[in-house]
Amino acid sequence: IFIMSLSSHRSANPSNDGFTDVEMGPLLGQTAPSRNTHNHRKSTAKSSIKSPSLLENDNNAYNLEDVETSEQHEQQHKKRFQLSRTGNLGGIKNPKDYGGKVMFAAIMYSFCSVSMVLTNKSLTSSYNHLIDGDLNVLLVIFQSIISVICVQICKALRWVEYPAFDIRTAKLWASVNLFFCAMLFTSMASLQHNSVPIVTVFKNIANIITCMGDYYFFNTHVGPLVIIAFVIMLGGAVLAALNDAKVTLLGVFWLVANCLSVSGYVLYMKFAIKNVKLSKFGMVFYNNVLCVIFLFPASVIMGEFGLFVKSASLHTPEYFLKNLFAGFIGFFLNFASLNCVSQTGPTTYAIIGSLNKIPTTFLGCMIFAENITRQTWFFICVSISGGFIYSYAKIKDNKRRSGRSG
């Protein structure tokens, strides 16, 4: 599946720099506002990522994506749509073949986004009864190591390219990586202390903070429909938390901390990329290498490393495979999102990202036996609907800007 996704992306869009999902797969190390709604901006240069889930953490990213698309990319998908109406899909003899690729790309992206959230939730909360404490920092280290191994293997096979490790680049990137580490750790902590539905809807708040930062630092215009979406998302998330008896002050603290760290990472990245030029896989490599360097001493000082070594109940194939799966999915989510964008287009990609919240919310409730009241469910649905309105508003703004530039 991994090779098929990569080859499909290359054949469909060889020059595209790609898209990512910090919310659902933050281990990707790419910039994007989370998780789960998407912010599309036009760029006159080649496609670039300027702000996951994930990811759907989806770590959830985790999921908040601010995808910038080039005009060439938009025209490519318009042409593909026009060809589909005439029955000639760019040389594809059987239109069903194209439909199958689109379906495969959408399913793989959704699967990776949702899997990241559910797997990390299991790792952070399902083993606490076996240990006296938590291992959130160590979990981030485990998955970062797996991501580094994956990207190095891809480089050795010449599937991806990025420069070798350079200490000067690492020093320049270190300040960005501090936000990255905070984003991953707070994402794990928020999943440990809150239910999956609450975490899912609260990640919308990161969009609000990021948009406020964009307006303050970069004078980005905010339309009235976006403001309405923000009110709905924020109101639904707050009321859902107030009506959930299991939500604690500690849980809310980690939720807010995660939203702030995600937005801080996204906004600071816009300054950092002016001084440090890294490809998307260069970001993956440096973010995860530096994450291990920074967090491993912290795990030793906090006693997490020693706790893990002493906890024989965690030295099981199941625990190892879950960490391996989470790390690989976090990395593979990059290819899945690239393939989804190249096969479907940025608009469909944004809609799929919003739709991912629905299975994430309900599967998280079912798998982890969350007891949620009808009132809480109502407010969760309100917040998710705000996410859909936000996606629609950004797509509409993008089309309006495209019309003006044309």
N, C-alpha and C positions, 0 to 999 in steps of 0.2 A: 504493500500500500504506500509506503514511504517513497519508494522509487517511482511508482506510478504518478504520485502527486507531484514530485519534483520534475519528472519528464514532461508531464502535462503542462505545468507552469511554464517551463522553458519553451515548449513548442507554441503555446498560446500567447506568451508575452515575454519574449526573451530580453527586452530592454527595460522592463519595469523593475524598479527598485524594490517594490513589494509593499505589503501592508502587514499590520500586526495587531495583536490584541494583548495589551498589558493587563487588562483586568482579568481575563481568563487565563492568561499565561504570562505573568510578569517575568518569569525566568527567561523569556525571550530577550529581555534587555532592550526593548525598543520603546520608542516614545509613542504614546497614544493615551488620550484621556479615557478611563474605564468606561472583570466584570464582567455598560452594556449597550448604551446608545452611542450613536456615531455622529461625528462632526466632520463634514466634508468641506474642504476648501479648494478652490481652483489654484493651480500653480502654472506659471508660464514656462517653467523649466521642467526637467524630467521629474517623474513621480518621486516623492520623498515622504518619509514619516516624520512628522514634527511634534507629535504629542502622545490591557489590558486588565483578558480576561482571563494573559491569561492568562491571553490567557491567555476565567472563567475562568488570576489566581488562578481565568477564569481563572497564577493563583487567582486567580480569579481574578481569572479573570476573568479570573478571574476573569472579557470580557470587554469600557470607555475607550473608544477609538476616535482619534482626530485624523482622518485619512485625507491626505492631499492628493488630488489626481491631476494629471496633466490633460491638456486639451486633446492631445493625440490619443490618450487613453479613452476619453469620452467618445471621440469620433469613431474609434475602433469598435466600441460596443453599439453605437448607433448604426454603423455599417453592418455589423453582425445581425442586428435586429431586422434591418431592411432585407438582408439576404434571406433571413429565416422566413419572411413573408412570401418571398418568391420561390422558396423551396431549394435555394442554392446557398448552402451554408459554407461559403468560402472554400469550396472544393470538397466538402463532405458529401459523399454520394447519398448516404442515408441520413436524413434529418434526425432519426431516432438515436443515432450515435452521438450527436451533439447533445440531445436532451439527456441521454444517459450520463454524459460527462458532467453536465450541469448538476444533475441530481446527486451524483457521486461527490462532487466538490462541496455542495451544500451540506450533505449528510456528514461528511468527514469533518468539516469545520464545526458543525454543531456538536458532533460527538466529542471532539477534543475540548471544546469550550465547557460543555457540561461535565465531562469526566474530570477536568482539572479541579473544579469546585468540590465535587462529591468525594474525590480521592483525598484531597487535602483536609476536608472536614473529617473524614474517617481517621486520618493520621493524627489530627490534633485533638480529637475528643474520644475516640473509641478505645484508647489504650491507657487513659489516665488512671483507671482503677488498678492498673498493674504497677504503677510507679508513684513515688511521692514527689510530685512536681510536674513539670512539663518540659518538652523538648522542642519548642518552636524554633529556636535559633538553629539547633542541630538539624532539624528537618530542612530548613532553607539551605544549609551547607550541603547536605546529602544531594538535594535536587540540583544545586548549582554545579556540583562535581559531575553529575550525570550529564548536564547540559554542556559542560566544557568537553567532556569525552565525545559526545555526539557531534558537536560542531567541528572538533578536531578530526574525527573520522571522515566527516563529509569533506573537509578540506583535503585530507590525504587522498580521497577518491576523486578529487577535483570536481566535486559537485558545487562547492561554494568557494569563494576566494576572499581573503582578507590578509592584511600584513601580519608578519610575525610579531610576537610580543616585544614591545619597546617600553623601556622604563620611563622615558620622557612622556610618551603618550599616556601611560598609566598614571603618572603624577597629575597631568592635566585633567584626566577623566575621574580622578579620585573624588572630587567634590560632588560630581554628578552621582557617583556610585553610592555616596552616603544616603542620598534620597532613595536610591534604588533598594539599598539594604533595609531602610526604614519601611519602605513600601511592602516588601516581602514579609518582614517580621510582623508588622501590624496586621497584614492580611491573615497570616496564620493565627495570630492572637484573637482577631475578631471572629474567625471561624470557630475557635475553641470555646469562646464564651457566649456565642449567639447561635441561633438557629439559622439554617441556610436561607429560608425566606427573608428573614430580617436582614441578613448580610446582603442578599441580592438587591433588595430595594434601597438599602442605604448607600450602595455604591453609586446610585444616581446622584447623590449629593456631591460627589467628586466632580461631576460634570458642571454643577452650579459653581463650585469654588473655582474650577479651571476657567470657566467663562468669565467670572468676575475678575480673575487675574489677567485674562486676555484683554478685557476692557480697560483695566487700570494701567497695565504695562505696555500694551500694544495697540490701544485705541480701536479694538475690534468692535464692529457694530453688533448690537444685540437687538433682534427684531421682537415685536410684541408677542408673536406666537411662541417664541422661545421663552419669554418671560412667563407666559401663561403655563407652559410646560414645566418650568422650574417650580412654580407655585404648587402645581399638582403633584410633582414628584416629591418635593420637600414636605408638603402637607401630608401626603399619604404615608411617607416613611416615618414621620414623627408620630402621627396618630397610631400607626401600626405598632411602634415601639411602646407607646403609652398603654395600649390595650393588651400587650403581651406580658403576662405575669412573670415570665422567665427572664425578661430583659432586666439586667442589673446595671448599676452605675459603671461598674468595671467593663461590662460589655459595651455600653455606649461609648465609654472612653476610647476603647480600641477601635470602634467603628469610626469615630470622628478622627482619631489619629491616622487611620488608614486613608480616609478621604483627603486629609491635609497632606499626607506624604505623597499620595498619588498625584495630586494637583501640583505640589511643589516640584516633584520630579518632572512633570510635563512642562511646567513653565520655565524652570531653570534650564531644561534641555535646550530651549530655544535660544538661550544665551550661549550655552556651552558649545553648540555645534558650529558657532561662528569661529571658534578658536581650535576646535578639534574636528578633523574630518575623518569620520569613520563610516564604513558601510554598515548595513543592517546586521550582517553577521560579525562584523568587527565589534559592534555594540554588544552582541550576544556574548562574544568571547571575553571582552574586557570587563563587562558588568559581572559576569559570573566568576571569573578569576579573582577580581578584586573583592567580590562578595565573600569568597572563601577566605581570602587573606584577612579581611576585616573581622569577620564573624567567628572564625575558629578560635582566636584568643578570647573573644567574649564568651563563647560557649564553655571554655575551660574555666574562666573566672567565675561564671555564673553556676558552675557545677553541673551543667547539662551533659558534658562529655563524660565526666566521671559517673554520672547517674546512668547513662546509657551503657557504659562498660559493665557496671555492676548489676544491671537489670537483665538477668538471663531470660526472663519472660518475653523480652523484646527480640531476642536473638533467634527469630523464627523465619522460615522461608516466606511466610505470609507478609510479615512486616517488611522484609527486604524487597519482595516483589512489588508491594504497594509503593515504596519509595522509588524503585526503579521505574515503575509505570508512570508515576507522577512526574518524574524528571524527564522521561522520554516524551510524554504527552506535552509537557511544557515546551519542549524544543520542537516537536513535530507540529504543534499548533501554528508555528511560523509558516511552515510549508502549506498547511491546510488553509490558512488565511490567504496566502499568496495565490494558491490554486483557485480558491473560491472567488477572489476578486477577478482573476484573469478569465474565468469561465462565465461568471454571472454579471460582473460590473459592480461599481461601487454602491449604487443605489440598492440593489438586491442584497449586497453584502451587509449594508447597514440594517436592512429590514431583518435579515437572518440573525444578526447580532441582538436585535431587540427581542425577536421571537425566542432566542435561547433562554431568556429569563423564565419563560413559562415552564419548560420541562425541568430546568434547574430548581425552581421553587417547589414544584409538586413532587419531583423525585426526592429532593432533599427532605421534604416533610415525611414521605412514605418510608424511605430507607432508614432514617434515624428516629422514626416514631415520634415526631414532634406533635405536641398537643396544642393546636392553634384554634382559637375561637373564631366564630363566624365574623365577628366585628373586625378582628385582626386580618382575616382573609380578605374582607371587603377593602380595607385600607391598603393592603398589599396590592390588590388588583388596581386600585386607584393610582398608586405610585407607578406600577408597571405601565398603565395606560398613559401616564405622563411621559414615560420613556418613549412610547410610540409617537406621541405628539411631538416630542423633541426631535426624533429622527425625521419625521415628516417636515418639520420646520426647517431643519438644516438642509434637507434635500431640495426643498422649495427655494431656499436662499441660494443654493448652489446653482440651480437652473436659472434663476434670475440673473445672477452674476455672469453665467455663461452666455445668456442672451445679450447682455450689455456688451460683453467683450467681443461677441460675434458681430 
